[in-house]
Structures are given as structure tokens and as C-alpha cells.
Amino acid sequence: MKEMNLKYEICVIGAGPAGLCAAIAAARQGKKVLVVEKNGYLGGNCALGLPLLGFLDLNGKQIIAGMAQEWVDRLTERGMCEGHRTCPKHNSVTCFHSETFKLVAIDWLREEKVDVLLHLEACDTDVQDGRLKKVTFYGKGNRVTVEADMFIDCTGDGDVAYLAGAEYDMGQEDTGVLQPPTVMCTVEGVDTAKFFDYIEAHPEEMTYSATIDHRPGYDAPYFRASKNHVFVGLRQTFTRLRAEGRMPVERETLIYIKSPNPGEIYINSTRLLRTDATDIVSLTNAELEGQRQVGALVEVLREEVPGFENAFIAAIQPNLGVRETRRIRCHDVLCADQAVAGEIPAETVTLSAYKIDIHSGVDRSTIFSTIKEAYGIPYGCLVPKDVLGLMVAGRNIGVDAKVMASSRIMPVCMALGEAAGYGAALALEKGVEAHEVDVRQVRAKILENNGILTRP
Ligand SMILES: Cc1cc2nc3c(=O)[nH]c(=O)nc-3n(C[C@H](O)[C@H](O)[C@H](O)COP(=O)(O)OP(=O)(O)OC[C@H]3O[C@@H](n4cnc5c(N)ncnc54)[C@H](O)[C@@H]3O)c2cc1C
């Protein structure tokens, strides 16, 4: 085994939306930062073809900016994003070309002088007297041990916190059920004009179950007006195909995200029920079954849906998208009643206003609860309560399962990463623990970078 020992001030594990922002924020504070990522590319779920949801609240007011907005600006500069658009179904959508996200990430990390190691998975930790001292990564016959003054776990699954012995929760409070993962794909050759004509002629395709809310105007003219849209529909077709025994996915509707490129869409419609993405056998089965479902779904769309006759799979995304695994127990744990009430705690480091969006892990249903007013996520949700030298950001923070179903969207994860990066840098500068940082200073840095911390 090839051995390497490295020493950094801050080590970020995971290069998804949270990890990239954590690394950039810490580097901008003058810290020597290493990002370690298990994939061969940067971006995490931002590379899957998903839209950035939740920049705007229910009333169309922007509630997330800062570094998350910088990503949008950089993608827009390259002609691969058109900014935020209000959506009668999702509050707002911000669609972008996911391959371009990877390219922006490479340039931006280089610009900020963040070091990167890919193809390495965090597999072991060295905890002494309750403090995380080192994390060991393995990949391609290499064992790389990183010593750092502060680690930020942005793995989505809280892998490092788990390995370091942090307490955590998983699944919905009442049932323990986890939201299901999805294998996504890129499809090209779609005749969108023909498809929208079909949708216009068949309004019954745009009906939803009672748990899914949407406002008027979510229709063919809305989709035609801009390629910046997310389509959720075809309910009639999906219901008919299921009755005929020809529907390969456990979904009531097709969901696609329009890419900025003509005829190109990203499909988010497989659902791998009863999956635990922290269990390697379950994960393997879900990846393979999800890829199989993608193939079968595109085939049936080609046969049945006007506009899809010449569509083809350009890519099956290299990793399934995981919605839910561990939530690390932190100094603060934000609960659904606080979020629904629109509470904004004094130590808030980002707002969030996306719906509570719970995909069932055992059937085809999805339950949405509207968030009427933005709520705040406090800094304490980023600091594990029982491991020192460690912060968490992104999907795996200290919130309950219902809040996670809202706070997991990528712009919020970016904002949480940015806050964790500032918090970690401040802890090192002041020689204090992460939980002892003066959160007013973290908030000041967020505001300096055009972040939003109060409701518009
Ligand atoms: C199917 C699906 C649809 C979604 N739809 C939307 C949507 O439309 N809009 C939206 O805004 N959000 C959406 N989300 C939510 C959002 O994508 C995620 O919650 C968000 O990306 C989480 O960000 P993160 O940085 O915490 O984790 P991730 O984006 O998962 O990034 C984690 C990174 O850590 C790496 N990693 C993991 N474990 C290790 C390890 N042990 N060692 C080293 N590296 C590791 C991973 O490879 C990955 O690059 C969706 C999620 C899914 C799964």
C-alpha cells in the first residue's frame, strides 16, 4: 500500500455543494485547505442534472444569495444558466448545465488555491480525548492520512462524523423510513415543441395527487416561455401504463429538468424503494436496479410520448442521488414546528423556504408541506455535539427528518457550507472550539459576501 501523510489547517471531506462552498469560504479566510472527494469529479449532486431549488420563497422573494448566488453568476457567465425563475410548483427554479458546474468548480478551487484529492474515500478516523485528529482515506492502493486542525464533513451521509463516533439519527421520526434514492439520466433528442403541444391538448396529464400542491399557470405556455423550467406531469400516461403492467418506475409522474441545451433534459423519475444508502449491499442493488429502470423508462417514453420518439440516453449519471441518510446530532437540532412557524433564531446562518418534500421510501407517494415564510438554520446545527475538531454541513446537519426534507436543497447546502467554512476559520484564528465561535462574526462574514439573514 502506498502511504501518504498530510497536514492541513482545514480538511473538507466531500466536494458537493456544501463541501465546495466550505472549502472556498475557509480558503478566502486565508486558511490552507484540502478537499478530499471519493468521486473522480467535483460537484456531488450538483453534477447530476438537478435544478437549484429554493433561491426564492413562496412569494418570489430571494432568500438565499452569498456564495450560492456566486455559483449562479459563474454559470450564467458561461451561458449555462439563466438565473432564477418563479415556478407555480417549486416556488422557483434555477436550471443549469451540470457538466459546466464541474468545470466552474475546477477553476474556482484553483483560483482560491484549495488543494484537491479525488478518488479517495474517508474510511477511518483517529479520535483522541473526544477530538478528531486525523482522517484516513483509501483509494487505488493508496492510504492517505490527513491531520487537520478542523475537519468539515460534507459527505452528505455524515460518514466522517459516524466514523468518529458522533451520535446520529436516520429516517422519519414515526416510521424510521428513509426517503428513496434516484438514478438520474441525461436524455437528448427530445422535440420539446411537439411535447408541449401534446401537454396543451391533454390537460389531464397535469393533474396531481392531493398531497402535491401547485398554483395555476403550471402549463404548456409556462414551459414554452423558457428553457429554465422543471416539468412534473404525464400522470394520465403513467397511470395507464401502470394498469397495463408497462410502467418500470414507482412514480406517479415524469419529472424532468430542462438543460440549457436544445433537446436535452435530465430525468429524475426512478425511485429505489426500501434502500439504505449506508449499507453497501442495499446501495449496490439500488444503483443497478436504478440504472435498469432508467433504460426501461426511456424506452417506454419513446414508444408512448409525443416528442420523445427520437430521444436517447446520452448518459446515466455516474452515481445514484441519495436523498436521506444520517443526520448528525449537533449542539442545535432544528425541528419541523420551528421551521413551519418561520422562526429565525438569533444565530441563523442561512434562511430556507423550500417545501417539506418527503418522497416515500415504500410507495409511489410524495408529501409536500408548504413553508409559508422562510425559517432560519442556526450555526449550532453545524457543530456535532460530541466530537471536537469537526463540523458538518449540507444534508447531514442537525435537523429533524422533516426539516431535512426542506433544508436538503442545494442552495441551502451551499449556504451551510459557506457558514461552516467561516466558522472553522474563525475557530482556528481565535483558538477556540467550533461551538465557542462568536456567531455574530460568522454572520458578519456571510453578510459581507452578500448573504441574506433576514426575511425580505
Ligand atoms: C434524486 C434527488 C433529487 C433532488 N432534487 C433536488 C432539486 O431538484 N433541487 C435541489 O436543490 N436539491 C435537490 N436534491 C437535494 C440535493 O441534491 C442534496 O440534498 C444536496 O446535494 C446535498 O448536498 P451535500 O453537499 O450535502 O451532499 P452531496 O451533494 O451528496 O455531496 C457529497 C459529496 O461527498 C462525497 N462523499 C461521500 N462520502 C464520502 C466519503 N466517505 N469520502 C469522500 N467523499 C465522500 C460524494 O461523492 C459527494 O461528492 C435532490 C436530491 C436527490 C437525491
The ligand as an ORCA input file, in Angstrom:
! r2SCAN-3c Opt
* xyz 0 1
  C     -32.849     12.457     -6.676
  C     -32.651     13.739     -5.959
  C     -33.313     14.863     -6.393
  C     -33.074     16.082     -5.782
  N     -33.649     17.192     -6.305
  C     -33.184     18.398     -5.928
  C     -33.538     19.552     -6.661
  O     -34.289     19.487     -7.624
  N     -33.002     20.738     -6.275
  C     -32.183     20.854     -5.191
  O     -31.721     21.970     -4.907
  N     -31.847     19.750     -4.455
  C     -32.309     18.545     -4.820
  N     -31.939     17.417     -4.130
  C     -31.189     17.536     -2.883
  C     -29.708     17.809     -3.052
  O     -29.228     17.294     -4.283
  C     -28.844     17.216     -1.928
  O     -29.507     17.203     -0.706
  C     -27.570     18.069     -1.811
  O     -26.820     17.899     -2.981
  C     -26.736     17.684     -0.624
  O     -25.533     18.382     -0.708
  P     -24.255     17.857      0.074
  O     -23.125     18.732     -0.329
  O     -24.596     17.722      1.499
  O     -24.055     16.363     -0.466
  P     -23.772     15.774     -1.915
  O     -24.253     16.667     -2.983
  O     -24.290     14.393     -1.854
  O     -22.186     15.741     -1.974
  C     -21.452     14.905     -1.106
  C     -20.094     14.633     -1.708
  O     -19.316     13.882     -0.771
  C     -18.703     12.789     -1.427
  N     -18.508     11.732     -0.430
  C     -19.474     10.990      0.164
  N     -18.941     10.149      1.055
  C     -17.601     10.331      1.013
  C     -16.518      9.736      1.701
  N     -16.699      8.796      2.639
  N     -15.256     10.151      1.410
  C     -15.046     11.116      0.457
  N     -16.052     11.712     -0.224
  C     -17.316     11.334      0.058
  C     -19.677     12.421     -2.519
  O     -19.051     11.691     -3.545
  C     -20.177     13.783     -2.971
  O     -19.374     14.350     -3.977
  C     -32.192     16.171     -4.678
  C     -31.563     15.025     -4.210
  C     -31.768     13.818     -4.842
  C     -31.031     12.622     -4.372
*
